[in-house]
């Protein structure tokens, strides 16, 4: 669908680049072997979206959604005003890099831009540029807000991060011309499904412990009740003969059968993933995550024949 390989324009906590191989194994053969619509109701950094756009010629239409208005504003800006965005990002990058070796000045610069971002009074392309700037310079690409919807992630330790990736932003802009961009509750995405649709859900993960929650992604938290509501939506999709794949944390490792019980009617797989966000580097490493689907995977299809 695009002339150039596109990649996520954000660093993103919980981004799915590392799970692409496992997600590919979970793709239902009968869906992707013919023209299909792809819907991603929790798009985040779009790692799976861009992989789908790069690799599936049968993908006729894509629909993305997210509850995060600032994120969706950035997608829409890249789709419609990429050159304005690049111009502002270029200025931000030059100014930030110009503070090399001046740590206090660099901190002052970062926190002044964070404060400006939280006013949300800048026009669309400048607000999007601030979103990308903070993402590329903050701690570990984390997006976190408080109950007032104020972004509160501290500065990261990157020396000269790439803030303005002109080539990729232009490639992403081209790719997004064939993508419907929505902002709202994920259930509304059902209105865009057709008779051969694949949904991929990457909701805020259920935390593995009380201290490991990084899902303050919007001012309203995605709690257990929301996880159950999402399961109910997946049941609805299944009844309508739509195909879906969902990823989430594997809390069973903590003696918790929450997801095993919740999705007991469906195909649950445990796959390896890497934990990259922890203040203590020794607590980063490989852990299990869940991939759940309501259809036979391509591997199961091959075994069946």
Backbone torsions as a table, in degrees:
resi	resn	phi	psi	omega
1	UNK	NA	-14.4	179.6
2	UNK	-128.6	159.7	179.8
3	UNK	-88.8	-11.2	-176.7
4	UNK	-137.9	143.6	177.9
5	UNK	-62.7	128.4	178.8
6	UNK	-109.9	151.1	-179.9
7	UNK	-137.1	163.2	179.7
8	UNK	-55.8	138.8	179.8
9	UNK	-91.4	1.3	-180.0
10	UNK	-124.3	150.1	161.7
11	UNK	-82.7	138.6	-171.7
12	UNK	-146.7	123.8	175.0
13	UNK	-61.4	125.0	-179.1
14	UNK	81.1	11.1	176.3
15	UNK	-57.5	149.9	-169.4
16	UNK	-98.2	13.1	178.3
17	UNK	-54.0	-41.8	-176.8
18	UNK	-68.8	-18.3	-177.6
19	UNK	-102.3	4.5	-175.7
20	UNK	-55.2	-45.9	-178.2
21	UNK	-58.6	-43.5	-179.9
22	UNK	-70.6	-37.1	177.3
23	UNK	-64.2	-39.3	178.7
24	UNK	-60.5	-40.8	178.6
25	UNK	-64.5	-25.6	-177.1
26	UNK	-89.8	-4.4	-177.8
27	UNK	-68.4	130.0	178.0
28	UNK	-70.4	123.9	-175.7
29	UNK	-58.0	-43.0	-172.8
30	UNK	-69.0	-16.9	177.6
31	UNK	-83.7	-53.7	-171.3
32	UNK	-80.8	-6.6	-179.6
33	UNK	-82.8	-2.3	176.8
34	UNK	-143.9	177.8	-177.6
35	UNK	-58.1	131.3	-178.2
36	UNK	-145.1	162.7	174.8
37	UNK	-105.4	136.9	179.2
38	UNK	-111.6	128.5	-179.8
39	UNK	-126.0	126.7	178.7
40	UNK	-122.7	98.9	-172.8
41	UNK	-74.5	-16.8	176.3
42	UNK	-126.9	80.0	-164.3
43	UNK	-73.7	-32.8	-178.8
44	UNK	54.2	-130.6	-178.6
45	UNK	-82.0	-6.0	174.4
46	UNK	76.8	22.9	-177.7
47	UNK	-58.0	-44.3	-180.0
48	UNK	-72.1	-40.2	176.6
49	UNK	-54.2	-52.1	-175.8
50	UNK	-67.5	-33.8	175.7
51	UNK	-64.4	-41.6	177.9
52	UNK	-63.4	-44.2	-179.8
53	UNK	-63.7	-35.8	-178.5
54	UNK	-73.4	-28.3	-164.3
55	UNK	-119.3	-11.3	-174.4
56	UNK	-119.1	103.1	-179.9
57	UNK	-66.8	-24.0	-180.0
58	UNK	-79.7	-3.4	179.1
59	UNK	-75.1	107.4	-175.4
60	UNK	-90.9	-26.2	-177.6
61	UNK	-154.9	143.7	175.5
62	UNK	-127.3	144.4	178.0
63	UNK	-130.8	127.7	177.1
64	UNK	-122.5	152.8	-179.2
65	UNK	-148.4	154.2	170.4
66	UNK	-159.6	150.1	178.3
67	UNK	-78.0	-18.0	-177.4
68	UNK	-79.1	105.1	-176.3
69	UNK	-63.6	-35.7	-179.0
70	UNK	-67.3	-39.3	176.6
71	UNK	-64.2	-47.6	-178.2
72	UNK	-66.4	-34.2	174.0
73	UNK	-58.8	-37.3	-179.5
74	UNK	-69.8	-42.6	175.1
75	UNK	-58.5	-46.6	-177.8
76	UNK	-65.6	-35.9	178.2
77	UNK	-65.9	-43.9	177.6
78	UNK	-61.8	-38.0	-178.9
79	UNK	-68.4	-34.8	-170.6
80	UNK	-113.1	-25.1	-174.5
81	UNK	-139.0	51.6	-173.7
82	UNK	-64.0	-35.8	-176.7
83	UNK	-69.6	-38.1	175.4
84	UNK	-62.7	-43.6	179.5
85	UNK	-61.1	-46.9	-179.5
86	UNK	-60.8	-40.2	-179.9
87	UNK	-60.5	-45.3	-179.9
88	UNK	-69.5	-40.7	178.6
89	UNK	-63.1	-35.9	179.1
90	UNK	-62.4	-41.4	177.8
91	UNK	-65.1	-46.5	180.0
92	UNK	-61.1	-40.7	179.9
93	UNK	-65.5	-45.2	179.8
94	UNK	-62.6	-41.5	-179.5
95	UNK	-67.2	-42.7	-178.3
96	UNK	-68.0	-44.8	178.8
97	UNK	-65.8	-27.3	178.9
98	UNK	-68.1	-11.7	179.3
99	UNK	-97.7	15.4	178.5
100	UNK	-52.4	127.7	179.1
101	UNK	83.3	-2.3	178.8
102	UNK	-115.6	76.6	-169.9
103	UNK	-59.3	-42.2	-178.9
104	UNK	-67.0	-41.6	177.6
105	UNK	-63.4	-39.1	179.7
106	UNK	-64.3	-42.1	177.6
107	UNK	-62.7	-44.4	179.1
108	UNK	-58.9	-42.1	-179.6
109	UNK	-63.0	-48.5	-178.8
110	UNK	-58.7	-49.9	-174.7
111	UNK	-70.5	-27.4	175.2
112	UNK	-69.4	-37.7	178.1
113	UNK	-71.5	-35.2	176.8
114	UNK	-64.0	-42.5	178.7
115	UNK	-62.9	-42.8	178.9
116	UNK	-63.3	-43.2	178.9
117	UNK	-57.9	-42.9	-175.7
118	UNK	-70.9	-15.9	174.1
119	UNK	-70.9	-28.4	-177.6
120	UNK	51.7	40.5	178.7
121	UNK	-109.7	-4.1	178.9
122	UNK	-74.5	155.4	177.4
123	UNK	-70.8	169.0	-165.9
124	UNK	-52.2	-51.8	-174.1
125	UNK	-70.7	-34.5	178.2
126	UNK	-70.5	-37.1	177.1
127	UNK	-64.7	-39.8	177.4
128	UNK	-64.9	-39.2	178.8
129	UNK	-64.0	-40.6	177.2
130	UNK	-64.4	-38.3	177.9
131	UNK	-58.8	-48.1	-179.2
132	UNK	-68.5	-41.1	178.6
133	UNK	-57.6	-49.5	-179.5
134	UNK	-63.2	-39.9	179.6
135	UNK	-61.9	-38.7	-175.9
136	UNK	-81.7	-14.8	-175.8
137	UNK	-117.2	-6.0	-177.1
138	UNK	-83.4	-179.0	178.5
139	UNK	-70.5	112.6	170.4
140	UNK	56.8	26.5	178.1
141	UNK	63.7	27.3	-176.7
142	UNK	-82.3	135.4	171.2
143	UNK	-111.9	118.3	-177.3
144	UNK	-147.1	135.6	177.7
145	UNK	-128.6	158.7	176.0
146	UNK	-91.9	-172.8	-175.6
147	UNK	-67.6	-17.2	176.2
148	UNK	-89.3	6.6	-178.1
149	UNK	65.3	30.8	177.8
150	UNK	-97.7	125.9	177.5
151	UNK	-66.2	128.6	-170.9
152	UNK	-133.6	24.2	-179.8
153	UNK	-80.2	135.8	179.8
154	UNK	-74.2	168.9	178.5
155	UNK	-65.0	147.3	176.8
156	UNK	-89.4	-173.1	-175.5
157	UNK	-110.0	16.1	-179.7
158	UNK	-67.0	139.6	-178.6
159	UNK	-80.9	-56.8	-179.3
160	UNK	-135.8	69.9	-177.5
161	UNK	-66.6	149.4	173.9
162	UNK	-76.6	113.4	-179.3
163	UNK	-101.5	-34.9	-179.1
164	UNK	-116.9	97.5	176.2
165	UNK	-101.5	82.0	-172.4
166	UNK	-56.3	-47.6	-176.0
167	UNK	-60.3	-44.0	-178.3
168	UNK	-72.2	-37.2	178.8
169	UNK	-61.3	-40.9	178.2
170	UNK	-67.0	-37.8	178.2
171	UNK	-67.1	-41.2	177.7
172	UNK	-63.8	-41.1	179.0
173	UNK	-59.0	-42.9	178.0
174	UNK	-63.7	-44.3	-179.0
175	UNK	-62.6	-37.5	-175.5
176	UNK	-73.5	-8.3	177.7
177	UNK	-64.1	-21.9	-179.5
178	UNK	-108.8	22.5	-178.6
179	UNK	-123.1	130.4	173.9
180	UNK	-82.7	127.0	-175.2
181	UNK	-112.3	118.0	-176.3
182	UNK	-118.2	158.7	175.0
183	UNK	-139.3	112.8	179.5
184	UNK	163.9	-159.9	-179.5
185	UNK	-69.9	138.6	-173.9
186	UNK	-62.1	-25.2	-177.6
187	UNK	-63.8	-23.7	-179.8
188	UNK	-67.4	-19.3	-179.0
189	UNK	-66.2	-20.3	178.5
190	UNK	-58.4	-29.2	-179.7
191	UNK	-63.6	-14.9	-175.8
192	UNK	-104.8	2.2	-179.4
193	UNK	-78.9	151.0	172.8
194	UNK	-124.8	-160.4	-172.5
195	UNK	-79.4	-2.1	173.7
196	UNK	-143.0	84.2	-171.7
197	UNK	-125.7	139.7	173.9
198	UNK	-115.5	122.6	173.8
199	UNK	-99.4	136.8	168.8
200	UNK	-122.7	121.9	-178.6
201	UNK	-106.4	125.6	173.4
202	UNK	-128.7	71.1	-175.2
203	UNK	-74.1	169.3	170.8
204	UNK	-54.7	129.3	-174.4
205	UNK	-72.3	146.7	170.8
206	UNK	-67.7	125.5	-176.7
207	UNK	-65.5	146.4	179.6
208	UNK	-77.6	-18.7	177.3
209	UNK	-155.6	170.4	-179.7
210	UNK	-63.6	-27.7	-175.9
211	UNK	-97.3	-2.9	-175.1
212	UNK	-102.1	7.5	-175.5
213	UNK	-75.1	119.3	173.1
214	UNK	-116.1	22.7	-172.3
215	UNK	-95.8	21.0	172.8
216	UNK	-79.0	61.3	-171.7
217	UNK	-84.7	-24.4	173.6
218	UNK	-138.7	165.5	-174.1
219	UNK	-64.6	-22.8	175.4
220	UNK	-101.8	120.5	-173.9
221	UNK	-73.7	151.4	177.7
222	UNK	-93.2	88.9	-173.1
223	UNK	-92.6	-170.5	-177.8
224	UNK	-61.7	-35.7	178.4
225	UNK	-62.6	-37.2	177.3
226	UNK	-69.3	-37.2	176.3
227	UNK	-61.5	-39.5	179.2
228	UNK	-68.3	-40.6	177.9
229	UNK	-62.0	-37.8	177.6
230	UNK	-65.6	-41.6	176.1
231	UNK	-57.9	-42.0	178.9
232	UNK	-62.6	-37.9	177.8
233	UNK	-65.9	-39.1	177.8
234	UNK	-63.6	-37.5	175.3
235	UNK	-62.6	-40.1	178.8
236	UNK	-63.2	-44.3	177.8
237	UNK	-60.9	-41.0	179.6
238	UNK	-62.4	-41.6	179.4
239	UNK	-65.4	-27.4	178.9
240	UNK	-90.6	6.5	179.0
241	UNK	65.8	29.6	171.2
242	UNK	-92.6	148.1	-178.7
243	UNK	-98.5	139.5	179.6
244	UNK	-143.5	153.2	171.7
245	UNK	-127.3	139.7	-179.2
246	UNK	-135.1	138.6	175.5
247	UNK	-113.7	149.8	175.4
248	UNK	-165.1	175.1	179.9
249	UNK	-72.4	153.6	177.5
250	UNK	-98.2	88.4	-177.9
251	UNK	-77.5	-9.9	179.5
252	UNK	-60.4	-29.2	176.9
253	UNK	-62.0	-15.8	177.0
254	UNK	-106.7	27.7	179.8
255	UNK	59.5	41.8	-178.2
256	UNK	-127.8	118.4	-178.7
257	UNK	-95.0	21.3	-173.6
258	UNK	-50.7	-56.4	-176.3
259	UNK	-76.8	-33.5	177.6
260	UNK	-61.4	-38.3	176.8
261	UNK	-75.4	-42.2	-175.5
262	UNK	-62.7	-41.3	-176.3
263	UNK	-111.8	33.3	-176.2
264	UNK	-63.3	-20.6	179.4
265	UNK	-82.2	-3.7	-172.5
266	UNK	-123.8	178.2	-175.8
267	UNK	-86.9	112.1	-178.0
268	UNK	-107.2	123.9	175.6
269	UNK	-118.0	146.2	173.9
270	UNK	-108.6	127.0	-176.0
271	UNK	-128.6	158.4	179.2
272	UNK	-80.2	140.7	175.6
273	UNK	-143.4	168.9	179.8
274	UNK	-113.6	133.5	173.8
275	UNK	-89.4	116.6	-176.8
276	UNK	-112.9	-6.4	-178.3
277	UNK	-111.5	105.1	171.6
278	UNK	-163.9	136.6	-179.3
279	UNK	-62.0	-26.2	178.3
280	UNK	-99.5	110.2	-178.0
281	UNK	-56.4	-28.1	-178.6
282	UNK	-69.2	-16.4	-179.8
283	UNK	-97.2	6.7	173.6
284	UNK	-92.1	152.8	179.1
285	UNK	153.8	-163.2	-175.3
286	UNK	-81.0	139.7	174.1
287	UNK	-147.6	172.0	179.7
288	UNK	-92.7	143.3	169.9
289	UNK	-128.2	167.1	-178.8
290	UNK	-104.0	139.8	165.5
291	UNK	-122.3	119.6	-175.4
292	UNK	-120.2	136.7	178.9
293	UNK	-142.9	157.6	179.6
294	UNK	-100.7	6.2	-178.2
295	UNK	-131.0	161.5	172.6
296	UNK	-64.3	138.3	179.7
297	UNK	-80.5	169.8	179.3
298	UNK	-60.7	-36.2	178.9
299	UNK	-65.3	-41.6	179.5
300	UNK	-66.6	-34.4	177.9
301	UNK	-62.8	-44.6	-180.0
302	UNK	-63.1	-42.9	179.1
303	UNK	-62.8	-35.7	-177.0
304	UNK	-67.8	-29.2	-178.7
305	UNK	-99.5	NA	NA
